[in-house]
Amino acid sequence: MELADICKRAREAKGQIGILTTTQKNTALLAVADQLEKCRKELMAKNEIDMENGRKNQMPQGLLDRLMINETRITQMAEGLRQIAGLDDPIGEVLSMKKRLNGLMIGRKRVPLGVVGIIYESRPNVTADAFGLCFKTGNVVILRGGKDAIHSNRAIVACIQTALEEQNLPKEAISLITDTSHETAREFMHMNGYVDVLIPRGGAGLIRTVVENATIPVIETGTGNCHIYVDESADFDMACDIIFNAKTQRIGVCNACESLLVHRSIVDYFIPMLEKRLSEKNVEIYADEAILNASIADVKVTAAQEEDWGMEYLDYKISAKTVSSVEEAIAHINRYNTGHSEAIITNNYTNAERFLNEVDAAAVYVNASTRFTDGYEFGFGAEIGISTQKLHARGPMGLEALTSTKYIIYGNGQIRS
């Protein structure tokens, strides 16, 4: 189907989807969750085609991990939809209602955005998450995934559309642009006559391209150069556990730790302990001179270059730098971070509060892994992305981020003099 036809049909379906009751939406979401689990074998078979192509094209391990669908991830996709069905429906919520001196009652209530376009890379789970969140908020979604995941995305969308039709709902509640060429992607960015908002989700290059070229309003999601600062008062065992989790649990995600800061006074004691732990996953460290000098034998430690401080590796690699104070740590983070997720490991209340107050990021942690910056972990059921901008939405974007508001005014014959 031509792109203009896809967008036109989505626009036509917007009115029907936008007025569904909460019960209708929840029933459909549960049906889609069940259908995904019924399609388990087919989804994994189609995904294996994408995985094999990725391996042939020497896709990095972190990106292959993003691309993979297995039994567990299909269960998680289905469970995410069930969680969304169990969440409060924000649509129709009246946020305020005030009476003016002239007797007018003026209020605001939540409404759908309309048609949401999402351009994303090799993450098939985004297909189901995006549908669930958009559908619950009365939005129609048009998806343009990457060519690396085209077989997986086609199978997931077909599965969702089957469930929708069985519920007597328009399958155009979700559409997939199957032409993965750059030309079609750029054409999609100019469909402001049909699409109300565009959300890019992927690497820095993709996001920059969308922001710079789209004529549709864009909600910018960001890459993740996430830092962990180990303060001089930190519990070393806790710090090792958190850094190991944040760096190695999944390397190809935007909330993984990419940069480490360590207070200068603890380098000689803490770094050997940490390196032993990171060596379990053969993590390479790009370090400043103080950390190089404190390093133990048989660990991959290389002198850091300037570009390492701002690098999102998406690999078993991490930069490491010493600082002399929490103030220096905050200054370094605010210079090199991407506004995503930052953490401090400390037992000093004053330093923790200063870190929380002064670090400029969507999510700031004390004594916890950055890996928790996620819609599922935050109780949203799923996420449409993690916004690193400051207008409209910031951080993991759940249901409320996919709504707008409109004023509702009740009168009894008022006219303006």
N, C-alpha and C positions, 0 to 999 in steps of 0.2 A: 504494500500500500504506500502511496506517495505520502511524504511528510505532511503536506498541507491537509490531506484527507484525514490523517491520524489526528492532527490538531483540531480540525473542524469537528470530528466526531466526539473528541474529548470535551470540546466546548459545549456541544449539544447535550452530552450526558451530565454536565455540571449541575443543571437545574434539578434533575431527578435525584442525584446523589446528595445534593445539598439539603434536601428536605426530608431525608429518611429519618425515621424515629430512632432513638437509641436502641430499642429492642430489635428493630430490623438490622441495624448495623452490627450489633453484638451477635445476633444469630448468624449473620453472614460470615463474620470473622471466625466464629467457631467452626463453621462448615469448611472454610478455607483451611483452617488448621488441620482438620481431619483429612481433607483431601491431600494436603502436602504429605502427610504420613502414609496415605494410601499410595502415593506416587513415588515412594521412597526409592524403589529399585530403578525406576526410569530416571529419576533425578540424578542418582549416583552414576548411572550409565552414561548419561549425557555429559555430566561433569568430568568423567574420566576422559572423554574426547578432548575437552579443554585442557585437562591436566597433562595429557600426553603431548598435545601441541605445545604447551608451555615448557615441558621438559625438552622437547626437540629444539625449541627456540632459546634454550638456556636461560629461562626465567629464573631470577634469584630466588633462593629458598624462602625468603620472607614473603615474596609475592605469590609463590606457589601455595604457601600456607593460607594466604588471603583467598585464593581461588578455590581451595578445596571444599567439597561438600562430602560429609560422611554421615553415618547414622546419628552421631551425637549432634551435629550441626543442624540436621533436618529436624531433630527433636527440639532443638533450641529455637529454630524458626517457628515451629508450630506452637511451642510454649510461649514465645513472645507474642504471637497473635492472641492466644488465650488470655495472657495478662492484659493486653490492650483492651480486650472485650470486658475485662473485669474492672477497668479504670472508669472513673467518673467521666461522663461526656461533657466536654466544655462548651459545646455548641448550644446556644440559647441562654447561657448563663448571663444574668443581669448583673453587671459589675457595679452599677450605681443608679440611683434614682433620686432626683432632687426637685423640689417644687420652687419655681421662680415667683417673684412678687406678682407677676401678671397671671398667675395660676397655671402656667405651663408646667407639666411634669417632664423633665428631661433626664433621660437615662442612657446608659451604654450597655450593649450586650455583645457577646462573642458570636462571630459568624465565620464561615469557611473563607479561606483565601480564594478558592475557585479551582483553577487548573494549575497544578504544581508540576513543573518540569525538573527532572533530576538527571544530571550528567555525572556518571561515576565510572570507576575503573573496575578492576577484576575482583569484585566482591559480590558474589551471587546472593549472599544473605541480605544485602541491601535491598534486593528486589522485593523480598517478602516484608522486610521491616518497613520499607517506604510505603508499600501498599497498605499495610495495617494502620499505620499512623495517619496517612492521608484519608483513608476510608472512614476511620473513626471520627475524624474532624470534618466529614462531609465534603472532602476535596477529591477531585479526579487527579490521577497522576499519570504523566507520560515519562517513561524511562528511556534513557539512552545509555546503555552500558558499553563497556569496552569490547573489542573484538575477541580478546582473550577468553571471555566468559560467555560468548554468544550462545553456545549450545545449552549451557546451564540456565541462562536467563530466559531463553525461549521456553524451556521445559517448565520452569517455575511459573512464568506468566500464563502458559497454557493451562496449567493445573489450577491456578487462581481463577482464570476466566471460566473454566468448567464449573467450579463451585458457585460462582456468581450466577451463571445461567440457570443452575439448578435451583437457585433461590429467586428466580424470575427477576433478576437485576441486570442492568446493562453491563456487558463485559467490558465496555469502554471505560469503566471505572479505573481500569489499569490498561495502559498501552505500552508496547515496546517498539522502539525504533530499531529495526533489524539491520538497516544500512549503517555500518559502523565507520564509514569514511569520515575524514576530517571535514570535507565539504558539507556533508549533511549535518554534522554537529554544529558547524558555524551557521548554517541555515536555520537550525533549530533555535540558536541563540537570538535570532531576529524575529521569532514568531510572537511578538508582543501583542498582535491582534487576537491571539487565541490563548496564550499562556500568561498567567497572572504573576508568577514568581518562578525564578530559576535557582536551583541549589546545586552547586558543583561539589562533588565528594571524591577526593583522590589526591594525587600528588601536587606539588607546588606548581608545576607547569600547567596542569589542567586547570587549576583554580585561577591562576593568573590569566590564562587565555579566556576563560569565561568572564571574569571581572572586566577585562579590557575590551571585550568584543560584544558582549550581550547588550541588546536594547531592551531586554526584559529586566525588571528589578531583580537583583541578585542578593541572596543571603549567603554570605561567604563563610564556608567552613575552611579550617586551616590545617596545615601540616603540624607535626608535633616534635619540636626540639624541646623535650621535657627534661627538666633538671631535678636532681636531688642534692640538697645541701646537707652535709653531715657536720653539725655544730660541735664545738669542743665539749659540750656536756652530753653528747649523744650516748645512748646505750649501744655498744659496738655490735652485740649479737643482733639486736633489733635492726640496726642499720644494714648489716649484711643480709639479713632475711629480706628486708624491703627492697634493697637494690637488686638482689638476685631475682626476685619476683618481677620487679618493674622492668628489668633489662631482658630477662630470658624466658619468661612465661610464654610470650608471643612476640617475636621480634618484628613482625611486619605490620604493626598497628601504630596508630598515631599517638596513643597514650603510653607507649613504652618509654622508659628512661633512655635518653641518648647522651646526657651530659651529667657529670658528677663534679660537685664542688666539695672540698674537704678543708676544714679549719687547719691552719698551718701547725698548730700545737699538737695535733693528734696524728699527723701523717705517718711518723715512724712506727707508731703502734698499730694504727688502723689499717693502713694500706696492705701490709703483708697478710693480715687476716682476711681482708676483702678479696685480695687476689687469689688466695687459696680457694675461696668459694666460687669466684667467677671462672676459675680454671676448670671447674666441673663441666662447663659448657664451652670451653675454649674461647672465651670472650677476649677480643683484642682491645688493648687500652692505648689511647693516644693521650699522652701525659705531658705535663710541664716538668721542669727540671727537678723540683722537689719530690715529686711522685716517682720520677725515674730513679732518683737516688735511693728512695725507700723501697723500691720494688724487689721482690724475691726472684730467685733464679727460676728458669723454666716457665716463665709467664710471658705472653706476647705483649710487650710494652714498647711503644714507639714514641719518639718525640713528636708532640702535637704541633701542627701548623695553625696559623690564624683561622683558616677555614673550618678547622675541626670544632671550634667553639660554637658555630652556628649550624652544624651538620645534623640532618636527620638520616641516620645510617640505614635503618630498617634491616639490620644485620647484627651479628654477634660482635658488635663493636661499640665502644663508649669512649667519650673524651673525659679527661679528669684533670682538674686544676685546683691548686691550693689558693685559699683566701685567708686573710688575717682577721676578718670580722664578719658579723652578719650583715653589716652595712655594705661591705665589699661584695658579698655574695648576692645581695639584692641588686646592686648596681650591675653586676655582670649578667644576672638573669634578665633584667629588664632591657639590657642592650642586645642580647643574643637570642632571647626566646621568641617563640612564635605565638605567644598569647594563649597557649593551650593549657598545660597542667604542670604545676611546680610543687615541690615538697621540701620540707625541712625535717630533719631528724634531730630532736633536741629534748632535753629535760629542763630547759630554761624557759619559763613562762614568758618573760619579757621578750626574749628573742622570737619565740613562737608568734606572739601577738604582732610584733613588728613585721615579721615575714608575711603574715596573713594580710596586714593592712597595706603594705607597701609594694608587694610583688604584683605586677600588672599581668594577670592571666585569668582565663575563664574559670579555672578550678585551682585552688591552692590548699595544700594538705599539710597537716602536722602529724608526723609519725605514722604515715600510711603510704601505701604504694600508689603511684600515679595511674596504675592500671584500672583503678575504679572509675575513672572518668568515662562513663558509658551509660547509655540510657537504661539498659537492663539493670545495671547495678544501682542506679539512682532511683529505681522504682517506676520508670516510665514505660516498662514493657519492652521497648525498643527505642531506637533513636533514628532520626532522619539524617543526622550528622552532628558534628560538634562545632558550633559556631565560635569563631575567634574574633568576630567583630563585636561592636557594642550597640548597634542599633537594632531594635526589634527583638533579637534573641541573642543569647550568649551562653556558651557551654552546651552540654548535651541537649538536643532539641527534641522534646517530647510533644505531646498533644497541643499544649497552649501555644507553642512556637509556630504551629501551623494554623493559627487562627488570626483573624483581624477583629476589629470591632466596628459597630455602627451605632449612631445615636438613634434612639427611639423617643419620640416626643408625643405626649398626650395633651390635647387641648379640649376646650369646650366653646370654641367660637372666637378665640383671640385673633385680632388683626393688629398689624404693627402700624403705629401712628408716626 
